[in-house]
Amino acid sequence: MCPLLLVCVDSQVTIISKKDDPDEWASQLTPYYAKSN
């Protein structure tokens, strides 16, 4: 796994903790998982 990917995911997790919007968080995370596969 690429460490940069983990940084991106961690950044998204920080955003969800602030916005408290699981649906939007999931929709933003999806592209990262798609790129990693």
Secondary structure, DSSP 8 states (H G I E B T S, - for coil): --HHHHHHHHHHHHHHHHH--HHHHHHHHHHHHHHH-
